[in-house]
């Protein structure tokens, strides 16, 4: 099981949205997404809705600036995310292809 929290502004400010599953469109919950915190698990985050565009694998930790994380100059650069299933502490490789 994983858990990720997205924030509208950098440095974990502004409104937040927490999920433990796939989210095809973050802007349904937040107007933008400029930072995130992975409480547990492993997630793939995407620059576009429906798991499209540039992607980045994020593990437990704090990411105060999504623009720096994604290497992009977009203003709301994470738009969707997907939970990567783990089995016994290891990633199910079939999920990454």
DRENGU-520341 format. One record per atom (N, C-alpha, C): residue in three letters; y, z, x. Coordinates in steps of 0.05 Angstrom, whole numbers, plus 5000, padded with zeros to 4 digits. Layout:
<rs>
ALAYZX ...
</rs>
This chain:
<rs>
UNK497650005017 UNK500050005000 UNK502550005018 UNK504549855010 UNK506949845025 UNK509349905007 UNK511649965020 UNK514050015005 UNK516449925021 UNK518149765008 UNK520549665022 UNK522949715003 UNK525249785016 UNK527649835000 UNK529849635011 UNK531049484993 UNK533149305000 UNK535849414991 UNK537949365007 UNK540649465001 UNK542549225000 UNK544549254982 UNK546549034980 UNK548148995005 UNK548949225017 UNK550749205040 UNK549249285066 UNK550549225089 UNK549449305114 UNK549349605117 UNK547649695136 UNK547349985141 UNK546550145117 UNK544850025100 UNK543650165077 UNK545650275057 UNK547750115053 UNK549850195034 UNK549650025009 UNK551050114988 UNK551049964963 UNK548550014946 UNK548349854925 UNK546049884907 UNK543449814922 UNK541249934913 UNK538649884927 UNK536549804906 UNK534449684917 UNK532149604900 UNK529649654917 UNK527749804905 UNK525349874919 UNK522949724906 UNK521149624923 UNK518749504912 UNK516249554930 UNK513949544917 UNK511449574932 UNK509749324928 UNK510949114918 UNK509448864913 UNK511148624919 UNK510048384913 UNK511548144918 UNK513948124899 UNK516148014910 UNK518547984893 UNK519647694898 UNK519247514879 UNK520047234883 UNK523047184882 UNK524647374871 UNK527547334869 UNK528947594869 UNK529947674893 UNK531347934895 UNK533947944880 UNK535247714876 UNK537847714863 UNK537547774833 UNK535147804823 UNK534747914796 UNK535548204795 UNK535448344818 UNK536048634820 UNK538548694835 UNK539148544856 UNK541548584872 UNK543148334875 UNK545848354876 UNK547448114878 UNK547247984906 UNK546448154926 UNK546048044953 UNK544248244967 UNK543348184991 UNK541648365006 UNK542248345035 UNK543548555046 UNK544448545074 UNK543148745092 UNK541448925081 UNK539849095099 UNK537349185084 UNK535349275099 UNK532849365086 UNK531549575103 UNK529749725090 UNK528249935104 UNK525349915095 UNK523549885113 UNK520649875107 UNK519550165110 UNK518850285088 UNK517750555088 UNK514850555097 UNK513350355089 UNK510550345097 UNK509550055092 UNK507449985106 UNK506249725102 UNK507649505119 UNK507049265111 UNK507949025125 UNK508848825105 UNK511248705109 UNK512348515089 UNK513248265104 UNK513048045090 UNK514347795098 UNK516847765081 UNK519147735094 UNK521547695079 UNK522547405083 UNK523747295062 UNK524547005062 UNK527446975056 UNK528646765067 UNK531446705062 UNK532046585035 UNK529946475022 UNK530346344996 UNK528446464975 UNK529146424949 UNK527346524928 UNK524546394930 UNK522646514917 UNK519946414914 UNK518546364941 UNK519146544961 UNK517846544986 UNK518146285002 UNK520646185001 UNK521245935014 UNK523345975037 UNK523545775054 UNK525545785075 UNK524645955099 UNK526546015116 UNK526146175140 UNK524746445132 UNK522746525148 UNK521346775142 UNK521146955166 UNK520847215161 UNK520647415183 UNK518747635174 UNK516947705192 UNK515147925187 UNK516448185194 UNK516548375176 UNK517748635181 UNK515748865177 UNK515749045196 UNK513949275193 UNK515549525190 UNK514249755188 UNK515650005183 UNK518050045202 UNK520350105191 UNK522750135207 UNK525250075191 UNK527450095204 UNK530050045191 UNK531349795202 UNK532449635184 UNK533749385191 UNK536549385179 UNK538549485194 UNK541149525183 UNK542849275178 UNK541949045190 UNK543448805187 UNK541548565184 UNK541148475160 UNK539248255155 UNK540047995168 UNK542747955171 UNK543547705184 UNK542547695212 UNK542647915226 UNK541647935254 UNK538547915254 UNK537348045234 UNK534448035232 UNK533447745228 UNK534647605210 UNK533747335204 UNK534947125222 UNK536847205239 UNK538147005257 UNK539646795242 UNK541046885221 UNK542446695204 UNK545246785198 UNK546846605188 UNK549646675182 UNK550046675152 UNK547946685137 UNK548146695108 UNK549146975099 UNK550446995076 UNK551647245068 UNK549547425054 UNK547547305041 UNK545547465027 UNK542747365035 UNK542047405060 UNK540047235072 UNK537147305066 UNK536547525052 UNK533847565042 UNK533847535012 UNK532147345002 UNK532147284973 UNK529447344960 UNK527347374977 UNK524647434966 UNK523047574987 UNK520947704978 UNK519147844997 UNK516247844987 UNK514447875005 UNK511647874998 UNK510248095014 UNK508648265001 UNK507148465014 UNK504748335028 UNK504348405053 UNK502048305068 UNK499748505066 UNK497548425053 UNK495348615049 UNK494148705076 UNK493448955077 UNK492249075101 UNK489449165094 UNK487649145112 UNK484949245109 UNK484249415133 UNK483849675128 UNK483249855150 UNK485349855172 UNK487849825165 UNK490049825185 UNK490449555198 UNK488849355190 UNK489249085202 UNK490048885180 UNK491648695189 UNK492548485170 UNK490248305163 UNK490048235137 UNK488148035129 UNK489147765138 UNK487947655158 UNK489047405171 UNK489347175152 UNK487647155132 UNK487846935113 UNK490546935099 UNK491747165096 UNK494347185082 UNK496647075098 UNK496347045124 UNK498646955140 UNK498746655143 UNK496746505134 UNK496746215138 UNK497746075114 
</rs>
